[in-house]
């Protein structure tokens, strides 16, 4: 298979397809809307391509929602009615959305095959009455990826560039209206300004150009919007990425949450009650959950799905 440009920069996706264990899930998949809570995720299960899946939060009732091409980095709408995701290696790459029962699949906006995955929903409808989505698009020939905003409707035409071209990826929109995103090996944060539905970003701040971290990525906001959980390596230390919490206001402040030298954690998602996180092992495809408490401490991770399921990019459904 031809190498995919964004895969060359993301070791999390360089994994061969794995075989499902015949003993799992413990209950057969069921059609229809999964119970709350639920987790959406991507899974490399068929012909080397990546399916969009959803399951109950106890890993039962795993159901394939979208297959064909690569369907990556799902993100639930704040009301839990839709799942948005990046779709590549189809005839129409772009940002798509689908209902959690598998109906309503449609393209929101087209993108390049060279774009990075990652979408983020606005925490509430914008001034024009529609939820907004921030996504990533760009090509090597145009200087790299940009962050864009667009209305979360099928066939949207109001997409607008938010940043200059560069190496942007994995946006995350906080509940109090700030936007974080990775750029190269750092995390940036912005204030989001909504003027009658037109989105602009102001007060750009690099959070990790100083401090103890390198190779930082995939931010996830804490519930109060003052800090971010990120995946990163400690400077000058040869270990795989761990989970860290960083300040969203003061650059250089970081505290380590996990210490697993041979298990790089990747993309944290919060349970609706904000007492548990789920995250993947970037190499093996294992999916873990762990209790989390403030002052921030993570309990012993528990395996939810092992590498036979090859899970990436979990996203927990919000409370109804």
MARNU-560492 format. One record per residue (C-alpha): residue in three letters; x, y, z. Coordinates in steps of 0.1 Angstrom, whole numbers, padded with zeros to 4 digits. Each point is the difference from the previous one (the first is absolute). Example, Ala and Ser with C-alpha at 12.3 -4.5 7.8 and 13.67 -1.06 7.14 Angstrom:
+------+-------+-------+-------+
: mifi :    px :    py :    pz :
+------+-------+-------+-------+
:  ALA :  0123 : -0045 :  0078 :
:  SER :  0014 :  0034 : -0007 :
+------+-------+-------+-------+
***
This chain:
+------+-------+-------+-------+
: mifi :    px :    py :    pz :
+------+-------+-------+-------+
:  UNK :  0000 :  0000 :  0000 :
:  UNK :  0013 :  0035 : -0008 :
:  UNK :  0013 :  0018 :  0031 :
:  UNK : -0024 :  0026 :  0012 :
:  UNK :  0016 :  0034 :  0007 :
:  UNK : -0015 :  0007 :  0034 :
:  UNK :  0008 : -0035 :  0011 :
:  UNK :  0037 :  0006 : -0004 :
:  UNK : -0002 :  0026 :  0028 :
:  UNK : -0023 : -0019 :  0023 :
:  UNK :  0013 : -0033 :  0014 :
:  UNK : -0033 : -0007 :  0015 :
:  UNK : -0014 : -0012 : -0033 :
:  UNK :  0029 : -0021 : -0011 :
:  UNK : -0015 : -0033 :  0012 :
:  UNK : -0009 : -0031 : -0019 :
:  UNK : -0037 : -0012 :  0000 :
:  UNK : -0006 : -0024 :  0029 :
:  UNK : -0025 : -0028 :  0004 :
:  UNK : -0030 :  0002 :  0022 :
:  UNK : -0003 : -0024 :  0029 :
:  UNK : -0030 : -0022 : -0005 :
:  UNK : -0008 :  0002 :  0036 :
:  UNK : -0005 :  0038 :  0000 :
:  UNK : -0022 :  0020 :  0002 :
:  UNK : -0018 : -0020 :  0027 :
:  UNK : -0033 :  0011 : -0015 :
:  UNK : -0008 :  0000 : -0037 :
:  UNK : -0001 :  0034 : -0017 :
:  UNK : -0034 :  0016 :  0000 :
:  UNK : -0015 :  0025 : -0025 :
:  UNK : -0012 :  0034 :  0010 :
:  UNK :  0011 :  0028 :  0022 :
:  UNK :  0026 : -0012 :  0026 :
:  UNK : -0008 :  0006 :  0037 :
:  UNK :  0014 :  0029 :  0019 :
:  UNK :  0029 :  0000 :  0007 :
:  UNK :  0016 : -0011 : -0032 :
:  UNK :  0034 :  0003 : -0017 :
:  UNK :  0007 :  0006 : -0037 :
:  UNK :  0034 : -0010 : -0013 :
:  UNK :  0019 : -0010 : -0031 :
:  UNK :  0011 : -0036 : -0006 :
:  UNK :  0023 : -0014 : -0026 :
:  UNK : -0019 : -0033 : -0007 :
:  UNK : -0005 : -0006 : -0037 :
:  UNK :  0022 :  0001 : -0030 :
:  UNK :  0025 :  0024 :  0016 :
:  UNK : -0026 :  0028 :  0001 :
:  UNK : -0015 :  0016 :  0031 :
:  UNK : -0036 : -0003 :  0011 :
:  UNK : -0020 :  0023 :  0022 :
:  UNK : -0015 : -0020 :  0029 :
:  UNK : -0022 :  0007 :  0030 :
:  UNK : -0005 : -0021 :  0032 :
:  UNK : -0015 :  0001 :  0034 :
:  UNK :  0025 :  0014 :  0026 :
:  UNK :  0005 : -0035 :  0014 :
:  UNK :  0013 : -0011 : -0035 :
:  UNK : -0032 : -0020 : -0008 :
:  UNK : -0021 :  0004 : -0031 :
:  UNK :  0028 :  0010 : -0023 :
:  UNK : -0016 :  0013 : -0033 :
:  UNK :  0016 :  0011 : -0032 :
:  UNK : -0015 :  0033 : -0012 :
:  UNK :  0022 :  0009 : -0030 :
:  UNK :  0024 : -0021 : -0021 :
:  UNK :  0018 :  0006 : -0032 :
:  UNK :  0031 :  0022 :  0000 :
:  UNK :  0015 :  0013 :  0032 :
:  UNK : -0025 :  0015 :  0025 :
:  UNK :  0020 :  0017 :  0028 :
:  UNK : -0002 :  0020 :  0032 :
:  UNK : -0037 :  0000 :  0008 :
:  UNK : -0015 :  0028 :  0022 :
:  UNK : -0035 :  0001 :  0015 :
:  UNK : -0022 :  0031 : -0004 :
:  UNK : -0007 :  0016 :  0034 :
:  UNK : -0036 : -0013 : -0001 :
:  UNK :  0012 : -0035 : -0008 :
:  UNK : -0021 : -0002 : -0032 :
:  UNK :  0028 : -0001 : -0025 :
:  UNK :  0036 : -0013 : -0004 :
:  UNK :  0023 :  0021 : -0023 :
:  UNK :  0032 : -0016 : -0014 :
:  UNK :  0027 :  0004 : -0026 :
:  UNK : -0003 : -0023 : -0030 :
:  UNK :  0029 : -0007 : -0024 :
:  UNK :  0008 : -0024 : -0029 :
:  UNK : -0035 :  0001 : -0015 :
:  UNK : -0010 :  0018 : -0032 :
:  UNK : -0013 :  0029 :  0022 :
:  UNK :  0023 :  0006 :  0030 :
:  UNK : -0012 :  0025 :  0025 :
:  UNK : -0016 :  0006 :  0034 :
:  UNK : -0032 : -0021 :  0004 :
:  UNK : -0026 : -0006 :  0026 :
:  UNK : -0023 : -0029 :  0008 :
:  UNK : -0026 : -0008 :  0027 :
:  UNK :  0010 : -0026 :  0026 :
:  UNK : -0025 : -0025 : -0014 :
:  UNK :  0019 :  0002 : -0034 :
:  UNK : -0026 :  0021 : -0018 :
:  UNK :  0004 :  0035 : -0016 :
:  UNK :  0035 : -0004 : -0013 :
:  UNK :  0010 :  0031 : -0019 :
:  UNK :  0030 :  0021 : -0009 :
:  UNK :  0002 :  0034 :  0017 :
:  UNK :  0029 :  0013 : -0020 :
:  UNK :  0026 : -0015 : -0024 :
:  UNK :  0037 : -0001 :  0009 :
:  UNK :  0033 : -0011 : -0016 :
:  UNK :  0012 : -0036 :  0003 :
:  UNK :  0031 :  0015 :  0016 :
:  UNK : -0017 :  0017 :  0029 :
:  UNK :  0005 : -0011 :  0036 :
:  UNK : -0030 : -0015 :  0019 :
:  UNK : -0017 :  0017 :  0029 :
:  UNK : -0033 :  0020 :  0005 :
:  UNK : -0014 :  0020 :  0029 :
:  UNK : -0036 :  0011 :  0006 :
:  UNK : -0009 :  0034 :  0014 :
:  UNK : -0013 : -0004 :  0036 :
:  UNK : -0033 :  0017 : -0009 :
:  UNK : -0017 :  0012 : -0032 :
:  UNK :  0016 :  0031 : -0015 :
:  UNK : -0016 :  0034 : -0004 :
:  UNK : -0016 : -0011 : -0033 :
:  UNK : -0017 : -0030 :  0018 :
:  UNK :  0022 : -0028 : -0013 :
:  UNK :  0027 : -0020 :  0017 :
:  UNK :  0034 :  0006 : -0015 :
:  UNK :  0028 : -0025 : -0006 :
:  UNK :  0037 :  0008 : -0002 :
:  UNK :  0019 : -0023 : -0022 :
:  UNK :  0033 : -0004 : -0018 :
:  UNK :  0007 :  0003 : -0037 :
:  UNK :  0029 :  0007 : -0023 :
:  UNK :  0026 : -0015 : -0023 :
:  UNK :  0038 : -0001 : -0002 :
:  UNK : -0002 :  0021 : -0031 :
:  UNK : -0019 :  0028 :  0018 :
:  UNK :  0024 :  0001 :  0030 :
:  UNK : -0017 : -0025 :  0023 :
:  UNK : -0031 : -0002 :  0021 :
:  UNK : -0022 :  0028 :  0012 :
:  UNK : -0028 :  0001 :  0026 :
:  UNK : -0034 :  0008 : -0015 :
:  UNK : -0035 :  0005 :  0014 :
:  UNK : -0033 : -0010 : -0016 :
:  UNK : -0036 : -0005 :  0010 :
:  UNK : -0009 : -0035 :  0010 :
:  UNK : -0025 : -0007 : -0027 :
:  UNK :  0000 : -0022 : -0031 :
:  UNK :  0016 :  0017 : -0030 :
:  UNK :  0011 :  0031 :  0019 :
:  UNK :  0014 :  0028 : -0021 :
:  UNK :  0011 :  0025 :  0027 :
:  UNK :  0034 : -0015 :  0008 :
:  UNK :  0026 :  0026 :  0009 :
:  UNK :  0037 : -0001 :  0007 :
:  UNK :  0010 :  0007 :  0036 :
:  UNK :  0038 : -0002 : -0002 :
:  UNK :  0028 :  0003 : -0025 :
:  UNK :  0013 : -0033 : -0016 :
:  UNK :  0023 : -0020 :  0022 :
:  UNK :  0000 : -0033 :  0019 :
:  UNK : -0033 :  0003 :  0018 :
:  UNK : -0019 : -0030 :  0014 :
:  UNK : -0024 : -0014 :  0026 :
:  UNK : -0021 :  0031 :  0011 :
:  UNK : -0019 : -0001 :  0033 :
:  UNK : -0027 :  0026 :  0009 :
:  UNK : -0005 :  0006 :  0037 :
:  UNK : -0034 :  0003 :  0017 :
:  UNK :  0008 :  0036 :  0008 :
:  UNK :  0008 :  0009 : -0036 :
:  UNK :  0038 : -0003 : -0005 :
:  UNK :  0017 : -0020 : -0027 :
:  UNK :  0031 : -0021 :  0004 :
:  UNK :  0019 : -0017 : -0028 :
:  UNK :  0034 : -0017 : -0007 :
:  UNK :  0025 :  0018 : -0022 :
:  UNK :  0031 : -0019 : -0009 :
:  UNK :  0011 : -0013 :  0035 :
:  UNK : -0017 :  0026 :  0021 :
:  UNK : -0035 :  0009 :  0013 :
:  UNK : -0016 :  0033 : -0008 :
:  UNK : -0031 :  0016 :  0015 :
:  UNK : -0022 :  0028 : -0013 :
:  UNK : -0030 :  0020 :  0010 :
:  UNK : -0029 : -0007 : -0023 :
:  UNK : -0020 :  0031 : -0012 :
:  UNK : -0034 : -0006 : -0015 :
:  UNK : -0014 :  0030 : -0020 :
:  UNK : -0034 : -0009 : -0014 :
:  UNK :  0012 : -0036 : -0007 :
:  UNK :  0034 :  0011 : -0014 :
:  UNK :  0028 : -0016 :  0020 :
:  UNK :  0033 :  0016 :  0006 :
:  UNK :  0029 : -0009 :  0023 :
:  UNK :  0018 :  0025 :  0022 :
:  UNK :  0027 :  0001 :  0026 :
:  UNK :  0021 : -0029 : -0012 :
:  UNK :  0021 : -0015 :  0027 :
:  UNK :  0026 : -0028 : -0002 :
:  UNK : -0003 : -0021 :  0032 :
:  UNK :  0029 : -0024 : -0004 :
:  UNK :  0029 :  0019 : -0016 :
:  UNK :  0014 :  0002 :  0035 :
:  UNK : -0003 : -0026 :  0028 :
:  UNK :  0008 : -0037 :  0003 :
:  UNK : -0017 : -0014 : -0031 :
:  UNK :  0008 : -0009 : -0036 :
:  UNK : -0020 : -0016 : -0028 :
:  UNK : -0033 :  0012 :  0015 :
:  UNK : -0033 : -0007 : -0017 :
:  UNK : -0037 : -0009 :  0001 :
:  UNK : -0014 :  0025 :  0026 :
:  UNK : -0031 : -0007 :  0021 :
:  UNK : -0015 :  0027 :  0022 :
:  UNK : -0006 : -0005 :  0037 :
:  UNK : -0037 :  0007 :  0010 :
:  UNK :  0006 :  0035 :  0012 :
:  UNK :  0020 :  0010 : -0030 :
:  UNK :  0031 :  0012 :  0019 :
:  UNK :  0023 : -0030 : -0008 :
:  UNK :  0006 : -0026 : -0027 :
:  UNK :  0009 : -0036 :  0000 :
:  UNK :  0025 : -0008 : -0027 :
:  UNK :  0023 : -0028 : -0012 :
:  UNK :  0036 :  0009 :  0002 :
:  UNK :  0036 : -0010 :  0007 :
:  UNK :  0022 :  0014 :  0027 :
:  UNK :  0029 :  0020 : -0014 :
:  UNK :  0033 : -0020 : -0003 :
:  UNK : -0016 : -0032 :  0011 :
:  UNK : -0003 : -0030 : -0023 :
:  UNK : -0034 : -0013 :  0008 :
:  UNK : -0033 : -0002 : -0018 :
:  UNK : -0027 :  0026 :  0005 :
:  UNK : -0018 :  0003 :  0033 :
:  UNK : -0031 :  0020 :  0011 :
:  UNK :  0007 :  0035 :  0014 :
:  UNK : -0022 :  0029 :  0012 :
:  UNK :  0011 :  0034 : -0011 :
:  UNK : -0012 :  0035 :  0008 :
:  UNK : -0021 :  0016 : -0027 :
:  UNK :  0010 :  0035 :  0012 :
:  UNK :  0036 : -0002 :  0011 :
:  UNK :  0025 : -0015 : -0024 :
:  UNK :  0025 : -0025 :  0013 :
:  UNK : -0020 : -0015 :  0029 :
:  UNK : -0005 : -0038 : -0003 :
:  UNK : -0006 : -0029 :  0024 :
:  UNK :  0004 : -0036 : -0010 :
:  UNK : -0030 : -0023 :  0005 :
:  UNK :  0012 : -0034 : -0013 :
:  UNK :  0033 : -0018 :  0000 :
:  UNK :  0000 : -0028 : -0025 :
:  UNK :  0033 : -0001 : -0019 :
:  UNK : -0011 : -0026 : -0025 :
:  UNK : -0036 :  0011 : -0006 :
:  UNK : -0005 :  0034 : -0017 :
:  UNK : -0034 :  0014 :  0010 :
:  UNK : -0019 :  0018 : -0027 :
:  UNK : -0032 :  0022 : -0001 :
:  UNK : -0018 :  0002 :  0033 :
:  UNK : -0038 :  0002 :  0001 :
:  UNK : -0021 :  0007 :  0031 :
:  UNK : -0030 : -0019 :  0013 :
:  UNK : -0032 :  0021 :  0003 :
:  UNK :  0003 :  0001 :  0038 :
:  UNK :  0037 :  0012 : -0003 :
:  UNK :  0012 : -0027 :  0023 :
:  UNK :  0016 : -0023 : -0025 :
:  UNK :  0022 :  0003 : -0031 :
:  UNK :  0005 : -0023 : -0029 :
:  UNK :  0031 :  0000 : -0021 :
:  UNK :  0018 : -0023 : -0025 :
:  UNK :  0035 : -0015 : -0002 :
:  UNK :  0014 :  0016 : -0031 :
:  UNK :  0020 : -0031 : -0010 :
:  UNK : -0020 : -0030 :  0010 :
:  UNK : -0036 :  0012 : -0005 :
:  UNK : -0010 : -0009 :  0036 :
:  UNK : -0027 :  0022 :  0015 :
:  UNK :  0001 :  0009 :  0037 :
:  UNK : -0022 :  0018 :  0025 :
:  UNK :  0012 :  0015 :  0033 :
:  UNK : -0016 :  0020 :  0028 :
:  UNK :  0011 :  0036 :  0002 :
:  UNK : -0003 :  0024 :  0029 :
:  UNK :  0010 :  0036 :  0009 :
:  UNK :  0027 :  0010 :  0010 :
:  UNK :  0007 : -0019 : -0032 :
:  UNK :  0009 : -0036 :  0006 :
:  UNK : -0007 : -0031 : -0022 :
:  UNK : -0008 : -0034 :  0015 :
:  UNK :  0013 : -0033 : -0012 :
:  UNK : -0010 : -0004 : -0037 :
:  UNK : -0024 : -0028 : -0007 :
:  UNK :  0000 : -0018 : -0034 :
:  UNK : -0033 :  0005 : -0018 :
:  UNK :  0009 : -0015 : -0034 :
:  UNK :  0033 : -0016 : -0009 :
:  UNK :  0021 :  0003 : -0031 :
:  UNK : -0021 : -0026 : -0019 :
:  UNK : -0026 :  0028 : -0004 :
:  UNK :  0026 :  0025 : -0012 :
:  UNK : -0017 :  0030 :  0015 :
:  UNK :  0010 :  0037 : -0006 :
:  UNK : -0014 :  0034 :  0009 :
:  UNK : -0028 : -0008 :  0025 :
:  UNK : -0027 :  0027 :  0005 :
:  UNK : -0025 : -0003 :  0029 :
:  UNK : -0036 :  0010 : -0007 :
:  UNK : -0011 :  0030 :  0020 :
:  UNK : -0028 : -0003 :  0026 :
:  UNK : -0035 :  0005 : -0016 :
+------+-------+-------+-------+
***
